[in-house]
Amino acid sequence: MSKYIAALFFVVMSLSSYTQTDTEKKISEIRKMYNNEMEWINTMLDDEAIPDDYITAKVRHNLAGSGQAEETIEFFFNDDFDEEIGKYVSALDFVRRTTVYTIAERQSYEEFLYDDAGFPAFYYTSFTTYLEDGDHYVEKYVEIRAYYDKGVQFHTICKVGNDKSSLKEVALTEELEEYLFSGFLQFGKLKDALNGMLN
């Protein structure tokens, strides 16, 4: 009987290590995609000979509970010829969004990376917020990274600290999950915004 248990344990461990290896491979591919995108953006912005494919939007608005906010949203896209409709169509590759809340004196930052098919590939956000700590709330700095395979989330890294230098990886709480869900919804809204401006 113990031989069967040992064999079963070996099979389960093999499957879990395969899944881990598969996850690590996908994360590595997304990081490479991200690095390539950053390299291209920096080259495009620095080289005057390369035509620019980006839009910067400045938004000022009043947010309930936070006061006046200033947003800078950068849309980086590419133009490909669509054979079916016979014209060039702009497809979103990457978005950076910085929001500064002037009254609350807070800032949030987000990045949205799309894969070649236009699905979410990677989401990053950093912000300061108040998180529950026992019977009171304390101010914390948070970073969340989410990895997607064809738009389906498969891995998340959440770090929390008193500031950027003291971050430690923690389990994603229900409270922080809301930030991640809100970020995921933005992928579609940002694509719609670009389509409304260009296509």
CORPEUR-V332431 format. One record per run of one state. SS is the DSSP state (hx for helix, st for strand, lp for the rest). FROM is the first residue (numbers start at 0). LEN is the number of residues. If there is no record, write none. Layout:
BEGIN
ss = (SS SS)
from = (FROM FROM)
len = (LEN LEN)
END
This chain:
BEGIN
ss = (lp hx lp st lp st lp st lp st lp st lp st lp st lp hx lp st lp hx lp)
from = (0 1 46 53 63 66 82 86 101 105 114 119 133 135 149 151 161 163 166 167 170 173 198)
len = (1 45 7 10 3 16 4 15 4 9 5 14 2 14 2 10 2 3 1 3 3 25 1)
END
